[in-house]
Amino acid sequence: MKHLAKRITGTSKKSFGMYGRAAAMTGRDLIHMELGRPHADTPDHIKEATIAAIRAGKVHYSNLPGELHLRQALKEKLARQNAMEVTTDQIIVTNGLTHASYAAIMAFIDDGDEAILLEPYYPQHIGKIELAGGKVVMAPLGEDFRIDPALIAPKITARTKMIVLINPCNPTGRVYSREELQGLADLAIKHDLLVIADEVYKDILFDGAKHISIATLPGMAERTVSMFAFTKSYAMDGWRIGYMTAPDWAIPALLKITANDVTHVNTFIQEGALAAITGDPAVLAGLIAEDREKRDIVVTRLNQMAGVTCAWPEGTIYAFPSIKGTGLGSQIVAERLLDETGVVVEAGSFYGAAGEGHLRVCFGSLSTPHITEAMDRMQRFFGAL
Ligand SMILES: Cc1ncc(COP(=O)(O)O)c(C=O)c1O
């Protein structure tokens, strides 16, 4: 394929894991718990505001970083909920979190630069780092998937440019404590590294867990790009809208990428996003309460299965049970679950070697009756192993 750019041929092929395998099966009664797609429909007031914006003629080009009134509302929300003090000029509205992280990686990674991912990791960030010419370096999370600076420090070299942090964490469901984040911040400051903070699950918290943006720790605002999206919290995955905050020095670089790749986010979609964050907070609380109920069913049931133990996720829409008690590898178990029961979950090894011995089970993507059916099938499967 002589016409293809080296950035395509020289980078690893994206794997779709168990999703790819399940998609190739037709005519089977599958229950999908492998994809991180919200089950709820987008709330009506968000749809109505978007339709009204189209009717009102908000169909033309607008501001490159995003509509000013949306950025103003985001600034107030970030101050209120994340104790994050930024100006509207420090906010860029993006096509989902994927676009924000793409822009940040393109803006800062040069050929041969290294980006550290904490393992188990969210695989999508790898492709972007490679497309930018960078090298992905894995640093394992510690016991109980906590951030352990002693495991990260040996991975830092003269070429390390950034650490990618996912908090709350996909796939583990952990929400990092201030002490853990401080350990990471100390390393970033000591070695003059950037932190790319993927906080796409920041609203989905359980049992009083508190999400802390690493950018709010002393000395971190000037080296952190914090990234958020409407995707998971407001069931807006297909809308493709998110936002990022960055220090003033980084904004022109980030805008250089976003202005060149998408110009700006769809004008009328931004009105839907505004309605999401300015609307009745009970709507968001209701969506999260649904996730919590489903989490409770899934984790309770997983812990009743032979050879399975599952920690309680503090946030996100994922449970990450250990299947070490079965003595089998995670890929084998995920494949056998699919083949023998039709329940699709992802193997922990899909998220790196540190995820081996686990499965990622998404409880956010199904209705409660489907979840119960999936748990029944899984319980029979593990009981019969
Ligand atoms: C950790 C993480 N970051 C980013 C994304 C993608 O977000 P978006 O759809 O807003 O681009 C996901 C989706 O699953 C995710 O889990």
The ligand as an SDF file (V2000), in Angstrom:
LIG
                    3D

 16 16  0  0  0  0  0  0  0  0999 V2000
  -11.4350    6.5360   29.8690 C   0  0  0  0  0  0  0  0  0  0  0  0
  -12.1730    6.9680   28.6580 C   0  0  0  0  0  0  0  0  0  0  0  0
  -11.7720    8.0580   28.0010 N   0  0  0  0  0  0  0  0  0  0  0  0
  -12.3970    8.4730   26.8800 C   0  0  0  0  0  0  0  0  0  0  0  0
  -13.4940    7.8080   26.3780 C   0  0  0  0  0  0  0  0  0  0  0  0
  -14.1410    8.3020   25.1220 C   0  0  0  0  0  0  0  0  0  0  0  0
  -14.9350    9.4190   25.4360 O   0  0  0  0  0  0  0  0  0  0  0  0
  -15.7290   10.1840   24.2970 P   0  0  0  0  0  0  0  0  0  0  0  0
  -16.7850    9.2720   23.7860 O   0  0  0  0  0  0  0  0  0  0  0  0
  -16.2630   11.4030   24.9990 O   0  0  0  0  0  0  0  0  0  0  0  0
  -14.7570   10.5420   23.2430 O   0  0  0  0  0  0  0  0  0  0  0  0
  -13.9590    6.6620   27.0320 C   0  0  0  0  0  0  0  0  0  0  0  0
  -15.0780    5.8860   26.4880 C   0  0  0  0  0  0  0  0  0  0  0  0
  -15.2920    4.7430   26.8210 O   0  0  0  0  0  0  0  0  0  0  0  0
  -13.2750    6.2340   28.2020 C   0  0  0  0  0  0  0  0  0  0  0  0
  -13.6700    5.1460   28.8630 O   0  0  0  0  0  0  0  0  0  0  0  0
  1  2  1  0
  2  3  1  0
  2 15  2  0
  3  4  2  0
  4  5  1  0
  5  6  1  0
  5 12  2  0
  6  7  1  0
  7  8  1  0
  8  9  2  0
  8 10  1  0
  8 11  1  0
 12 13  1  0
 12 15  1  0
 13 14  2  0
 15 16  1  0
M  END
$$$$
